[in-house]
Amino acid sequence: MPIKQIGIDIPKVDANNKVRGVAQFGADLSVSSPLHLKVVRSTKHHAKVIKIKTEEASRVKGVERIFTAQDIPGKHLVGTITKDQPVLVSDRVRYVGDPLAIVAAQTIEAAEEAVKKVEILYEDLPSVHTPEEALKPHAPLIHDHGNLLIEFQVVKGDVVAGFKEAEVIVEELYETTWVDHAYMEPDAGIGFMDEEGRVTVVCPSQNVHYDQKEVAGVLSLPLEKVRIIQCATGGGFGGRLDITVQCLLALATYHLKRPVRIVYSREEVFDVISKRHPLTIRYKSGAKKDGRLTAIEVEILGDTGAYASYGATVGIRSAVHATGPYQVPNIKVRSRMAYTNNPWSGAMRGFGVPQIAFAHESQMDLLAKAIQMDPIDFRLKNALTIGSETATGQSLMASVGIGESLRRVKTWRDQLISVSCDSPRPHLRRGIGIGSMWYGIGNTGIANPSTAQIEILPNGEVRLLTGVADIGQGSDTVLLQMASEALGVPIQEIKLIRADTAFTTDAGATSASRQTYISGNAVLQAIRHLKQEILREAASFLQEDEADLFVEDGEVRHRKKRCISLPIREIAKRTQKRFKGEGSYDPETRKLDPQTGQGAPYATYAFATHLAEVEVDTETGKVKVIRVVACHDVGKAIHPQNIVGQIIGGVAMGVGFALMEEYIPGETTSFVNYLIPTSKDVPEVIPILVEDREPSGPFGAKGVGEPALIPSAPAILNAIADAIGERIYHLPANLERVLEAVKKSKRGGKTWQPC
Amino acid sequence: MEVNLRFTLNGRMIHVMVPPHWTLLRVLRETLGLTGTKEGCGIGECGACTVLMNGKPVNACLILAPKAEGKSIETVEALASQDSLHPLQKSFIQHGAVQCGFCTPGILMSAKALLEDKPHPDKEEVKEAISGHLCRCTGYQQIIEAIQRVGEKVKR
C-alpha cells in the first residue's frame, strides 16, 4: 500500500503525552537531590557595580554556593548575533533585571532568602529610556561601541521622482510598544553531569545547537563536553531563541558536579525575557489616481533595550518588508535600532514585520480612501505577482499567492457588507477592515542551513534524527509525515530523535517560519541519500544492476522484473548493515547590499490577507472583534489542521497586539496587569488555505507560523477606522485610545442602514 | 513544622505530611510527583493548575494544602484509564486542540467539570467555562470545538 501522508491530518505526535499530563516541561523534570538556583538581579537601570557582597547570604542555612561573574571560566558575554549580554554582570548593569549572582541552595526557600541577603553596591549612571534620547550626540553610552546597534537602508529607484509623479501622498507616524511573548510555561530546567561526563542542560528551547555553542563558550569547554536537550516546551514565539536559563544551570553544574534545578516565576519571566521591539515608523507613500503606488519613504526607529539580541534582524527585516506585498518602483527605507536602558527586545513572532505591516496596511487604506478606490481593489492593483520585483530587487518566480488571498477575502467581504448591519444601539459601531502581508521564509540574506539524518538499523528500525525544536507548532509531526511519505514507511514505525545535541545535528532555530521549508528539505535530502545507499547494497545483495532498481513505497523494486520487491528494512536485516542518509539544505539567497539593501534575502515568501469585522463601543472604547477571515498562501499544506491551528492562534495573538497588550517596564508583573486574549476575547476565525506550491519547498510547502499573526492587527485597526471614522496610529488600540479617536471623529462614526 | 493532610486523590485515599503554608499545587507536584498539573503564574490568573475539588474546578495554586483536608481532588492523571483515553482527551487530539500543551491539563479538568454539570453545552457556555484559562498557542477555537463535540457525542 502506498503511504499517503501529505495533506492529511494525522494526530499530532506529541499530543497523546500532553493530554495525559505526562509530557515533561522544564519544571516537571526530575533529577535526584538537586540544588535549587535563584538569581540575584539588578534593581538599577544603569549603574556601575562596585561590589557584590555575598558573605551574609552564604551563611543562610542550606546555601551551598553563590556564583558571580568571577566563577565564569570562559566567555562572559552571549548573544545570538552580537555577543554583548553578560551571563552574570561584573562591572555594569544596563537594565532592571540584569543577573548578578546565582544562589545554589538545598531548598527553594533558602535560595530565596539568600538572594535577599546578597548586597550590591552600585554607583548610579545616567540612564536613557527612549531611542531618540539614546541617539543624541552626548547621550550616556550604554555600550562602549555606541548606542546605535544598526542602521540599514533599502533604496531603489528615485523617491523624489516617485513622489512627484504621485497624485496623492499620505504621511503618518505609527507607534508600537513592548509585547511579551507570554508563553504559558515559565522558563525552567535542570542541569547535571551525564554518564559521559558532559555538562548537560535540559530545558525549553527553540535551538539546542545554539545553546550548546554558548554554554561551551561560557564554560570554555569543547562542544562535545556540553549537551543540551530540549524538553517539552510550553510555547516560544521567539522568546526562547535567546539564552534563558541554559548558562545559569550549566555554570552551577560545572562547578558543583551535582544536579541543579531552576524554575522562573512568572514575574521573573516578565522581567528578564526579551520583548517585541517597540518601533516608531514614519511612513510616507504616494499613488496615482488610477491606483498605482509610485513611491514610499519610510523611517523606522526601534528600541532594542539593554542588549542587541535580535535587534539587527528586526531592523533589517522590517525594512525589507516595508512595502508590504506590493510592487513599489521607488523606495527609500531607513531603519535604525538603538540601545536604551529599557528591558531588552528580541525576537518575537514576525521579527518586526507585524509592526511594519500595521503601518503599511494603514497607509494602503488611507491612500485607497484618498483616491476613492475600494481598498481590496487598490491592493490587488499593486499586489506582487509572478515576475514582480520586490523592494530588494528580487524577481519572484513562483508561489506568489497574495492576489489569490485578496480575491478570496473579497468574496467574503462583499457578502459581509451585504448582510452587515449596525446594532440597534447607536453607540455600537461596526466596521470591516483588511490587512495583507508578505513574509520571507528563513533568515534574511544569510546562510541558515539545516541538517538531518535518516537511518535504518540492522534490526530494521527506522530513525529520523533532527535538531529541530518542536515548541508546540507541530514540526515533529510534519517532519515525520514528510519522512514517511518519502521513504514509504508508516509514521508509527519511524522513531523520532530530536533536539538533543548528543544525537542530532544543527537544524538552526525554530524561528522565521523556517522549519517546515528548510528542515523539511533537509529530511528529504537525507532520504534521497539513504535510498541511494540502499540501492547500492540491494544491487550487490540481489545481484542485479543498480540502474534497474528503484525504491517505491518502502520497497526496493526492479524496473523490469516484477517479482523483485524487497522492503528496505528487510535489506538492513538480511545484510545486518546500518544505512544512513545525511541531508542538508540551505535556501538559495543573495545577501543584501549594505548600502542599498538590494539582494535576494529569502528563497520564498508566504502571503496572507485577513479580514476583520469589529464592533466598537463608542461609550466605553471597547472593541469586540467579531470575525476574522484569514486567508493564507502556505505553498502545500502538509498538515492542514496544524496550519489552521497556527492561523487561529496567530489571530488571537494579533487581537492582543491590536487591542490589549502593552508591557510597561517596572509596572508589568503578572497577567493581572498584562492582559492577553481569553476565550471570550477571540473572534470566530474562518481560515482559508491557498495552496500555491513553492517549487523549492518540500512537497511544495512554505511556512505559516509568523504569517498567521501578521495581518490580524492591521485588519483590526482598519476595521476600527471603518467603524468610527477615525484612525488609531498607536498600538495597542486600548480603551483610552479608542475613546480619544471617537472624540476626534468628526462624523462621530459611520452610519449604517438599519437591518 | 508539618501538618497531616488526608484527602482523596484521583479516587485513592492519600495521607501526607506537608508544611501548612504549601499550596495544593506544590503538594501535588513536589510531594506526590503529579506534574501533570502545571504552574503558569502562581497567582490564579492563568488556570494551568486547575484541578477538581469535590467536582468543581479550582486553581490549585490558590488553595492552601490544609484546605484540601477531607476533599476529593481530581487531576489530569485520573482522566485516562490504563488502556484508553478519556473522550475529552481523544477529542482534543482529534481536533488539533493541543499545541504546546502546557495549558491542556488544566483546560481538560474545567471541561470535565463543565460536561458533568451540563452534558451538552453551547459554544458560549464552553467559552465561559474555559475563560479562566490562558492559552497562547491555539486561539481557543479548536479547544472549544473539541469540548463541544464530546458533548454532542454524549447526547447521541
Chai-1 contact restraints between the chains, C-beta under 6 A:
chainA,res_idxA,chainB,res_idxB,connection_type,confidence,min_distance_angstrom,max_distance_angstrom,comment,restraint_id
A,P11,B,I93,contact,1.0,0.0,6.0,A-B,restraint_1
A,A15,B,I93,contact,1.0,0.0,6.0,A-B,restraint_2
A,A15,B,V98,contact,1.0,0.0,6.0,A-B,restraint_3
A,K18,B,V98,contact,1.0,0.0,6.0,A-B,restraint_4
A,K18,B,G101,contact,1.0,0.0,6.0,A-B,restraint_5
A,K18,B,T104,contact,1.0,0.0,6.0,A-B,restraint_6
A,V19,B,Q89,contact,1.0,0.0,6.0,A-B,restraint_7
A,V19,B,F92,contact,1.0,0.0,6.0,A-B,restraint_8
A,V19,B,T104,contact,1.0,0.0,6.0,A-B,restraint_9
A,R20,B,A80,contact,1.0,0.0,6.0,A-B,restraint_10
A,G21,B,G36,contact,1.0,0.0,6.0,A-B,restraint_11
A,G21,B,V76,contact,1.0,0.0,6.0,A-B,restraint_12
A,G21,B,E77,contact,1.0,0.0,6.0,A-B,restraint_13
A,G21,B,P105,contact,1.0,0.0,6.0,A-B,restraint_14
A,A23,B,G101,contact,1.0,0.0,6.0,A-B,restraint_15
A,D28,B,T35,contact,1.0,0.0,6.0,A-B,restraint_16
A,A182,B,R136,contact,1.0,0.0,6.0,A-B,restraint_17
A,Y183,B,R136,contact,1.0,0.0,6.0,A-B,restraint_18
A,M184,B,G40,contact,1.0,0.0,6.0,A-B,restraint_19
A,M184,B,F102,contact,1.0,0.0,6.0,A-B,restraint_20
A,M184,B,C103,contact,1.0,0.0,6.0,A-B,restraint_21
A,M184,B,R136,contact,1.0,0.0,6.0,A-B,restraint_22
A,E185,B,F102,contact,1.0,0.0,6.0,A-B,restraint_23
A,G234,B,C100,contact,1.0,0.0,6.0,A-B,restraint_24
A,G234,B,F102,contact,1.0,0.0,6.0,A-B,restraint_25
A,G235,B,C100,contact,1.0,0.0,6.0,A-B,restraint_26
A,G235,B,R136,contact,1.0,0.0,6.0,A-B,restraint_27
A,G235,B,C137,contact,1.0,0.0,6.0,A-B,restraint_28
A,R266,B,C41,contact,1.0,0.0,6.0,A-B,restraint_29
A,G472,B,Q99,contact,1.0,0.0,6.0,A-B,restraint_30
A,G472,B,C100,contact,1.0,0.0,6.0,A-B,restraint_31
A,G472,B,C137,contact,1.0,0.0,6.0,A-B,restraint_32
A,Q641,B,G96,contact,1.0,0.0,6.0,A-B,restraint_33
A,G645,B,G96,contact,1.0,0.0,6.0,A-B,restraint_34
A,G645,B,Q99,contact,1.0,0.0,6.0,A-B,restraint_35
A,G645,B,T138,contact,1.0,0.0,6.0,A-B,restraint_36
A,G645,B,Q142,contact,1.0,0.0,6.0,A-B,restraint_37
A,I648,B,G139,contact,1.0,0.0,6.0,A-B,restraint_38
A,I648,B,Q141,contact,1.0,0.0,6.0,A-B,restraint_39
A,G649,B,C137,contact,1.0,0.0,6.0,A-B,restraint_40
A,G649,B,T138,contact,1.0,0.0,6.0,A-B,restraint_41
A,G649,B,G139,contact,1.0,0.0,6.0,A-B,restraint_42
A,V651,B,G139,contact,1.0,0.0,6.0,A-B,restraint_43
A,A652,B,G139,contact,1.0,0.0,6.0,A-B,restraint_44
A,S670,B,I43,contact,1.0,0.0,6.0,A-B,restraint_45
A,F671,B,C41,contact,1.0,0.0,6.0,A-B,restraint_46
A,F671,B,E45,contact,1.0,0.0,6.0,A-B,restraint_47
A,F671,B,C46,contact,1.0,0.0,6.0,A-B,restraint_48
A,V672,B,E45,contact,1.0,0.0,6.0,A-B,restraint_49
A,T678,B,S131,contact,1.0,0.0,6.0,A-B,restraint_50
A,S679,B,K127,contact,1.0,0.0,6.0,A-B,restraint_51
A,S679,B,I130,contact,1.0,0.0,6.0,A-B,restraint_52
A,S679,B,S131,contact,1.0,0.0,6.0,A-B,restraint_53
A,S679,B,Y140,contact,1.0,0.0,6.0,A-B,restraint_54
A,K680,B,K127,contact,1.0,0.0,6.0,A-B,restraint_55
A,K680,B,S131,contact,1.0,0.0,6.0,A-B,restraint_56
A,V682,B,G139,contact,1.0,0.0,6.0,A-B,restraint_57
A,V682,B,Y140,contact,1.0,0.0,6.0,A-B,restraint_58
A,V685,B,Q141,contact,1.0,0.0,6.0,A-B,restraint_59
